């Protein structure tokens, strides 16, 4: 099974130019307005979809993110905010967040809610799950439109598994030393004898400068024991993080990112996912999701360029353990049957276990002012909230 309309568009671009860049291949496959993966698929997330996110695994995910955010809001004394979620999926995370806000903090805060979402199918789902909270929501299909609709209030950006799905460019070391830009080429996709295949192209001048800058910044990563052969860059991530940084400088606020990631741009991390399993790259073009590890070192550097307070990313395991995930699970389990308790503890294990999401997922925070966000500045020896308050 293939998405023949997308394949036709990809072939057309290759016929015109001789190739298609990895970035354009991903952009067409995933985000084509008419025939892309996110436009056509009604079942994207969950067991019946193509991948499962943390908020779908356990309600505790959204509860702890909200408790963390409320602590920040108390420190900054914000009374009104723009709450913006990038790529809200089924709306599960925001529904859990609004539930906790309503329970313990609604009187102190006015929320203008914004969703950055390109899929009309997902917009319908999001509307259904948050309709009960009687809050006005604005949907935006692109970041430029979102910027225009924000009110003059601090901006709180939340993004879970958003940046790993954005298109990237890949570069490959073809010969010689890693730190010499002339030895790198840009990967592309070509078509011949009825099949797609990878090839490479010489770098353009602007790419040479970009590669040189990144190689200088990461010279310490080079080692004789582990030869570096691939480099990944996400231009769209760069643009969005730069735009967010400017908004934080303009309105104040905070950004919290949770995603698959690492602290350098190296490695071939791009993969195709179909129905919760990894498949070969060209197997189901337009029907599969594509994902790559987020380079948090790049996001950190962009934040610092914009004079924001950026905290080095920590593991999702560390983040949730410090917020009291085990204590929260224990409280919830008191009213569970034996089977429900096993399922609850299994879901917590998926979120924090090193063999599941605990280590490969990173949590990153950047703010306009140094508000000492929990988990990024010091350990928490005691629970930061009364568990019973959100039961």
N, C-alpha and C positions, 0 to 999 in steps of 0.2 A: 504493500500500500504506500502510495506517495501523494503528496500535494502537487498535482501536475501543473496547476496555475502558477505556483511559486517557482517550480522548476523551469517553466517556460520563461518567466521573467529573468531568472538567473542566466539561463542559456542566451537570452537576447542580449544581456549586458556583456557576456563573454564574447559573443559574436561581434559586437560593436568595438570592444576595446582589446580583445584577445585574452582577457582574464577578468576576474572579479576579486577584489581584496577580501580578506577574511572579515574585515569590518562590514563591508557592504553585503557580503553573503549572509552574515548574522542579522544585519539590520532588515534585509528583505525577508529572510526566513521567519524572524520573530515578530517584526513590527510593521510589515506591510499593512496599510490601513484596510485593505479589502481581503487579502488572502493570507496574511501572516498568522503564525501560531497563536498569538494572543488575541487576534481578531476573530478567528474561527472557533477556537476551543471553548466549549461551555464547561467542561470538567477539566480544570487545570490543576487544582490543589486537592489534597486528600487521598484516601486510599483508592478511590476510583479515578483519580487524576494522574498527573505525571510526577508530582513530588509532594512531600508533606513538610510543612513548616512547623517551627516551635510552638506557636500559638494554637495550632491544630492538635498538637500532641497533648498539651495540658493547659488548663485555665490558669495554672500557677504562673506560667510565662508572662501573660498580660498583667496579672495581679502585681507581680514583683516589679515589672517595668513601671507601673503606675505609682507604686509606693516609692520607688526611687525618684520619680519625677515630682511627686508631692513634696518630698524632702527638699528638693531643689527650689520649688515654688515657695515654700515657707522661708527659705533662706533669702530669696530675692524679693519676697513680698509682692510678687506680681498679682494683680487683681483681674487682669484681662489678658488673654493670649490668643495668638493664632496657633492652633494645634494642627500640624501638617503631617500626614502620613504619606510616604512615598511607596507606591506599589502595595496597597492594602490587602490584596488577595481577596479572600472571601469575607473580609471585614471582621474576622474573629478577634484579632488583637485589639482593634479599636472598641469592639463591643465589650470585651473584658475590661478595658481601660475606663470606658464610660460608666460601667457598672460600679467600679471601685470609686471613681470620682463622685458619683451620685451618693454612694454610701457614706463616704467620710470627708468629702471636701467640696461638694457642689455649692455650698453657701458662700464660700470664700472666693469663687472664681467664675468668670465669664469666659466661655470658650467659643471662638470662631473656628469651626472645623473645616479643614480642606483635605481632599484626597487627590493625589496625582495618579491618575488611572487611565490608561489608553483603551482598555477592553470594556466594551459596552455590556458584555455578559457579566463581567465581574462588578461593574457599577450597579447592576440590578441586584445582585446578591448582597453587596455592601449596604444598599438602601434598606433591604429587608431586615438585616440583623441590627441596624441602629435606629430603625424607625421608632422603637419604643422609648427612646431617650429624649424625644421632643427637642432636638437640637438641629439648627439649620446647618446644612452641609453643602459645600461647594465642590464640584468635581471639575478637574482640569486634565486635559489630554496631553498638555505639554507644560514645561516649566515656565516659559515666557508668559503664558496665560495666567498661571498661578501667581506669579509676581505682581501682575497688574491688579489682582483681586484682593490682595492682603490689606487688612486695616492697619492703622498705626498703633501697633501693639507688639510686645515681644513675640518672637517666632520660636516655636518648639517643633523641631523636625525629628520625626521618628521613622526609621527605615529598617525593616527586617527582611533579609534576603531580597534586596532590591538591586544593589549594585553588581552582584554576581551574574545577573542576567543581561547586563548591558553589553553591547557589541565591543569587541576589542580588535586591535591590530596585533599581529604576531610577527616577530622577527627571529631569524635563525642565524646562528654562527656557522658560516660556511668554510672558514679556514682561519688559521692563525690564532692570535691571542684574543681573549674575550674583550679586553679593554680598548681595542682599536676599532673605531666605528667602521672603517673600511672593510672589515671582515664580516660585517653583518648584512643580511639581505631581508627584504620584506616577503612574508609568505602570501601566497594568493591561491585561488582555485581556478583551474582550467577544465575544459571538457574536450574529450577526444575519444573516438572509437566507442561511442555510446556510454562513456563513464566519466565521472568527475574525478579529478586528482589534484594533489597539491603541487605547487611549483614555487619558485621564488623570483623576486625582481630586485634590481639595484635600488638603493635608497635615493629618495629625492633630497635636495639640499636641506629643507626644513627638517626632514627626518634624521639626517646625519647630525644636525645640531642637537636634536632631542635625544637621540641615542647617546651621543657623547656626554651630555649632561647627566643622564641617568647612570651611565657607566662610571663616571667620576664619583657620583654620590654613593655608589654601591661597590666601590673597589674592594672594600673589606670582605665582600662575599665571595670573591674569587679565591679558589684554592686548587692545588694540584690534585687533591684527592677526589674532588667532585667537579668535573668540568661542566661549565655553564654553556648550554646550547640554545636555549630559547629565552626570549624576552617578550613580555606582554604589556601593552599600554591601552588604556581605555580613554579615548578622547572625550566621550560623553560623560564619563565620571568626572574628568577634569573640569568640564564646563559646569556641571551641576554643583560640584563642591565649591567652585569659585563663586557661583551665583548665590549659594547658601551662605557662604562666608560674607559676601557683601551685604546680604539681608541681616545677618547677625550684627554686623557693624552698624547698620542703619537703625534697626529696631531693637537690638539686644536679643537675648534668648540663648538657645542651646540646641545642639544636634546630638542625637544618640543613634548610632549605627550598629546593627548586629548582623553579621554575615560570615560566610565562608571566607577565609582570608589568610594572608601571610604578611610579612614585613619587608618584602622586596618584590621586584617585578619579574623575577626569573622563574623559568620552568614552563613546561607545556601543560597547562592545567585545563585547557578547553576540552569539554566533553559534551556529548549528546545524551539526553535523558528522555526515555519514553516509558510511560507507565511505571514509574519508580524504579527503573533499572537503566544501567548504562548500555548504550548501543554504539555501533560503529557510526562514524561521523556523517556519512552520506546515506545511511540506511533509510531514514524516514524524513527527508528534507521537508520542512514546513509543517510536519506533524509532531516533531520532537522539540523539546526545549534544549537550549544550549546554555551552558554555564561555565564560569571560570572563577578561580580564586581572586578575591579582591586584594589589591596591593595597598595595604593600609599605610605603608611608609609614604606613598605618594599623597594620599589624602592628608596625612599629618603635615607634610611639607607645604601643601597648598594652604592649609589653615594657618600655619606659621607665617607664610608670605603675607597673609591678610591681617597679621597682628592679632590673631585669636589665641586664646588659651586652649591648647590642644594637649590631651593626655594620651600617652602611648597606649595602644590597645591591650586589653587583658583578655584572657580566655573566658568563654561563656560559663565554663565551670566555676572559675573564680568569682565572676560577677554574681551568679545566682547563689553560690554558697555564702558569700558575704551578705546577701540580702535575706538569708534565712529560708532557703528553699526546702531544706530538710525539716525544719520546724513547721513550716506551712503544710507540708505533705503529711506530717504526723497529726496535725490538728484535723485536717480533712479526713484522714483515715479512720478517725474515731467513730464516724457515723456510716462507715462502709461495711459491706459484707466482705467475706474473705476473698471472693473473686474480685470485687471492686478494689479492695486494698492492694491486691497483687497488680492489677492493671494500673493503679495510681503510682505505685512505687516503680513499676516498669517504665511509665512515662517520664518520671523524674530521672530515672537512670539514663534514658535516651537523651535528655537535655544536658546532663552534666558528666556522663561517663566519658572517659578519655577515648574509649573505643567507638563512641558514637559521635555526638555533637559537641561534647565538652571542650575539646582542645582545638578542633579544626574551625570552630566558630570563634570569632573575635568580637569584642565589644569595644567601641570607640566613642569618645565624647569630645566635643569642642564647644567652647562657650566664649561669649564676649568678655565676661568678667570671671575672675577666679572665685567661684562659689564653692569650691571644695566638694565636688560631687562624690557621693558615696561610692566606695569601691575603687576609685581611681587615685585616691590620695592617701588612704589609710585603711587598715583592716578594721573590721567590726567584730568586737568580741561578744557583743550581746545583740539580740534582736532589735531592730530599729523601729518596730511597730508592734502594736497589740494585735496578735493574730485574730482575736475574736472580732475585731472591728470590721473585717471584710468577710466574715463567715456567711 
